[in-house]
């Protein structure tokens, strides 16, 4: 692994959609480093949480322009990874390793 797993997996994404994915399809969502690829993300999750990963999907969320009064700015661009666990693996608890 070229990078430390703690620099690849940044934080869990906890939304209504990610909670539904977790309950119905055994998938968890994480914010990951922008330059990390799918194989690095898979190795980092397997190392940190001691589970087997079946599939990794990624998407880049581009920053949007936001205005407050007269001033405007941009939200940051970030990368989201949706990780599907293999059958028979225990579900990841967010606060056990990261």
Backbone as CSV, one residue per row, in Angstrom:
resi,resn,N_x,N_y,N_z,CA_x,CA_y,CA_z,C_x,C_y,C_z
1,UNK,0.846,-1.161,0.000,0.000,0.000,0.000,0.900,1.234,0.000
2,UNK,0.634,2.157,-0.877,1.518,3.301,-1.023,1.270,4.385,0.019
3,UNK,0.087,4.397,0.617,-0.242,5.451,1.569,-0.735,4.834,2.877
4,UNK,-0.723,5.640,3.916,-1.262,5.226,5.202,-2.788,5.126,5.083
5,UNK,-3.401,4.051,5.589,-4.861,3.912,5.487,-5.629,5.042,6.155
6,UNK,-5.041,5.649,7.184,-5.715,6.740,7.874,-5.732,8.028,7.038
7,UNK,-4.862,8.144,6.048,-4.917,9.311,5.167,-5.801,9.069,3.957
8,UNK,-6.149,7.813,3.690,-7.050,7.490,2.574,-8.503,7.620,3.020
9,UNK,-8.875,6.972,4.131,-10.238,7.039,4.663,-10.305,8.228,5.610
10,UNK,-11.075,9.253,5.249,-11.101,10.482,6.034,-12.209,10.489,7.085
11,UNK,-13.433,10.136,6.688,-14.541,10.136,7.642,-15.713,9.377,7.034
12,UNK,-16.616,8.866,7.879,-17.825,8.238,7.339,-18.813,9.308,6.884
13,UNK,-19.579,8.984,5.867,-20.630,9.868,5.388,-21.938,9.329,5.951
14,UNK,-22.559,10.088,6.839,-23.782,9.643,7.501,-24.934,10.536,7.030
15,UNK,-25.717,10.020,6.097,-26.886,10.709,5.573,-28.044,9.722,5.545
16,UNK,-29.207,10.186,5.167,-30.354,9.290,5.056,-30.103,8.233,3.986
17,UNK,-29.533,8.654,2.874,-29.272,7.719,1.783,-28.223,6.678,2.179
18,UNK,-27.155,7.104,2.842,-26.126,6.147,3.235,-26.625,5.192,4.316
19,UNK,-27.523,5.662,5.180,-28.112,4.790,6.186,-29.005,3.741,5.530
20,UNK,-29.753,4.129,4.517,-30.595,3.170,3.792,-29.733,2.149,3.057
21,UNK,-28.645,2.594,2.443,-27.728,1.662,1.765,-27.135,0.677,2.759
22,UNK,-26.815,1.152,3.934,-26.222,0.311,4.969,-27.195,-0.779,5.410
23,UNK,-28.456,-0.420,5.605,-29.444,-1.372,6.089,-29.914,-2.350,5.013
24,UNK,-30.074,-1.885,3.779,-30.665,-2.719,2.738,-29.645,-3.504,1.923
25,UNK,-28.499,-2.896,1.619,-27.557,-3.511,0.675,-26.189,-3.835,1.268
26,UNK,-26.010,-3.654,2.592,-24.726,-3.907,3.250,-23.606,-3.070,2.625
27,UNK,-23.886,-1.788,2.398,-22.912,-0.868,1.833,-22.675,0.280,2.819
28,UNK,-21.437,0.732,2.897,-21.092,1.863,3.747,-20.420,2.932,2.899
29,UNK,-20.583,4.194,3.316,-20.040,5.322,2.568,-18.978,6.036,3.405
30,UNK,-17.885,6.396,2.741,-16.810,7.134,3.385,-16.369,8.280,2.492
31,UNK,-15.904,9.363,3.123,-15.183,10.393,2.386,-13.743,9.932,2.321
32,UNK,-13.176,9.951,1.116,-11.816,9.456,0.925,-10.962,10.552,0.291
33,UNK,-9.656,10.328,0.275,-8.733,11.287,-0.331,-9.008,11.389,-1.831
34,UNK,-8.884,12.586,-2.368,-9.191,12.817,-3.785,-8.301,12.001,-4.722
35,UNK,-7.064,11.774,-4.363,-6.129,11.103,-5.254,-6.092,9.590,-5.044
36,UNK,-6.904,9.057,-4.125,-6.907,7.609,-3.868,-7.718,6.886,-4.935
37,UNK,-7.202,5.730,-5.389,-7.948,4.948,-6.366,-8.704,3.822,-5.662
38,UNK,-9.476,3.044,-6.446,-10.350,2.035,-5.856,-9.573,0.930,-5.143
39,UNK,-8.466,0.505,-5.693,-7.711,-0.568,-5.048,-7.092,-0.089,-3.732
40,UNK,-6.628,1.153,-3.666,-6.092,1.699,-2.413,-7.190,1.824,-1.361
41,UNK,-8.386,2.241,-1.785,-9.510,2.370,-0.865,-9.900,0.994,-0.325
42,UNK,-9.933,-0.003,-1.195,-10.289,-1.370,-0.776,-9.288,-1.898,0.252
43,UNK,-8.003,-1.735,-0.016,-6.971,-2.209,0.917,-7.040,-1.474,2.250
44,UNK,-7.317,-0.166,2.210,-7.388,0.617,3.442,-8.568,0.177,4.308
45,UNK,-9.726,-0.063,3.705,-10.899,-0.497,4.468,-10.666,-1.886,5.043
46,UNK,-10.089,-2.781,4.252,-9.810,-4.128,4.747,-8.802,-4.103,5.889
47,UNK,-7.821,-3.218,5.818,-6.810,-3.107,6.874,-7.386,-2.491,8.152
48,UNK,-8.148,-1.415,8.020,-8.655,-0.699,9.187,-9.753,-1.457,9.923
49,UNK,-10.680,-2.068,9.184,-11.859,-2.651,9.806,-11.839,-4.181,9.842
50,UNK,-10.820,-4.803,9.258,-10.670,-6.267,9.274,-11.882,-6.972,8.665
51,UNK,-12.340,-6.489,7.511,-13.444,-7.100,6.773,-13.002,-7.327,5.339
52,UNK,-13.757,-8.116,4.585,-13.495,-8.345,3.168,-14.455,-7.489,2.352
53,UNK,-13.913,-6.792,1.361,-14.687,-5.881,0.524,-14.999,-6.561,-0.798
54,UNK,-16.262,-6.488,-1.217,-16.675,-7.077,-2.489,-16.542,-6.075,-3.631
55,UNK,-16.901,-4.812,-3.383,-16.959,-3.844,-4.477,-16.749,-2.438,-3.932
56,UNK,-16.115,-1.584,-4.739,-15.916,-0.177,-4.384,-16.386,0.678,-5.550
57,UNK,-17.266,1.620,-5.246,-17.690,2.606,-6.242,-17.297,3.975,-5.727
58,UNK,-16.821,4.840,-6.614,-16.408,6.175,-6.192,-17.114,7.230,-7.031
59,UNK,-17.257,8.393,-6.440,-17.785,9.544,-7.168,-17.167,10.805,-6.599
60,UNK,-16.917,11.758,-7.468,-16.345,13.034,-7.059,-17.471,14.049,-6.968
61,UNK,-17.603,14.646,-5.801,-18.610,15.675,-5.559,-17.939,17.030,-5.760
62,UNK,-18.257,17.695,-6.851,-17.638,18.971,-7.167,-18.216,20.077,-6.289
63,UNK,-17.376,21.042,-5.959,-17.797,22.159,-5.124,-18.815,23.034,-5.839
64,UNK,-19.691,23.637,-5.053,-20.729,24.505,-5.603,-20.515,25.928,-5.118
65,UNK,-21.030,26.881,-5.877,-20.950,28.273,-5.455,-22.058,28.547,-4.450
66,UNK,-21.696,29.156,-3.336,-22.653,29.512,-2.292,-22.544,31.005,-2.013
67,UNK,-23.687,31.645,-1.812,-23.701,33.082,-1.553,-24.338,33.354,-0.199
68,UNK,-23.718,34.263,0.544,-24.264,34.753,1.804,-24.194,36.265,1.733
69,UNK,-25.344,36.897,1.588,-25.357,38.345,1.430,-24.683,38.741,0.125
70,UNK,-23.708,39.644,0.219,-22.989,40.071,-0.978,-21.781,39.217,-1.284
71,UNK,-21.326,38.454,-0.322,-20.122,37.661,-0.543,-20.496,36.276,-1.088
72,UNK,-19.594,35.720,-1.865,-19.815,34.389,-2.411,-18.523,33.587,-2.289
73,UNK,-18.669,32.289,-2.309,-17.516,31.407,-2.209,-17.871,30.050,-2.774
74,UNK,-16.923,29.148,-2.662,-17.128,27.807,-3.190,-17.010,26.789,-2.054
75,UNK,-17.865,25.773,-2.097,-17.676,24.654,-1.185,-16.567,23.794,-1.778
76,UNK,-16.007,22.926,-0.961,-14.851,22.167,-1.429,-15.276,20.961,-2.261
77,UNK,-14.386,20.500,-3.111,-14.582,19.290,-3.895,-14.076,18.114,-3.075
78,UNK,-14.863,17.018,-3.031,-14.471,15.858,-2.248,-14.877,14.581,-2.965
79,UNK,-14.315,13.475,-2.506,-14.548,12.185,-3.140,-15.265,11.260,-2.166
80,UNK,-16.316,10.582,-2.661,-17.098,9.665,-1.845,-16.912,8.249,-2.370
81,UNK,-16.734,7.306,-1.454,-16.595,5.897,-1.815,-17.734,5.112,-1.173
82,UNK,-18.419,4.313,-1.994,-19.463,3.419,-1.507,-18.882,2.014,-1.547
83,UNK,-18.791,1.381,-0.384,-18.104,0.097,-0.251,-19.124,-0.978,0.094
84,UNK,-19.182,-2.027,-0.752,-20.070,-3.160,-0.489,-19.260,-4.278,0.133
85,UNK,-19.746,-4.807,1.257,-19.053,-5.879,1.956,-19.453,-7.237,1.383
86,UNK,-18.555,-8.208,1.521,-18.859,-9.566,1.087,-19.928,-10.180,1.984
87,UNK,-20.600,-11.200,1.452,-21.608,-11.913,2.229,-20.946,-12.572,3.430
88,UNK,-21.614,-12.523,4.563,-21.100,-13.151,5.773,-20.169,-12.278,6.599
89,UNK,-19.778,-11.113,6.093,-18.909,-10.212,6.855,-19.747,-9.398,7.830
90,UNK,-19.141,-9.074,8.976,-19.854,-8.248,9.947,-19.905,-6.804,9.449
91,UNK,-20.982,-6.111,9.799,-21.160,-4.733,9.368,-20.168,-3.840,10.113
92,UNK,-19.639,-2.854,9.433,-18.663,-1.932,10.009,-19.370,-0.982,10.980
93,UNK,-18.839,-0.893,12.175,-19.282,0.121,13.123,-18.341,1.302,12.952
94,UNK,-18.893,2.491,12.752,-18.087,3.655,12.382,-17.057,4.042,13.420
95,UNK,-17.314,3.830,14.688,-16.413,4.341,15.706,-15.493,3.282,16.279
96,UNK,-15.360,2.130,15.604,-14.509,1.099,16.186,-13.042,1.237,15.803
97,UNK,-12.716,1.805,14.635,-11.310,1.878,14.238,-10.886,3.267,13.807
98,UNK,-11.738,4.036,13.174,-11.341,5.342,12.653,-11.729,6.422,13.621
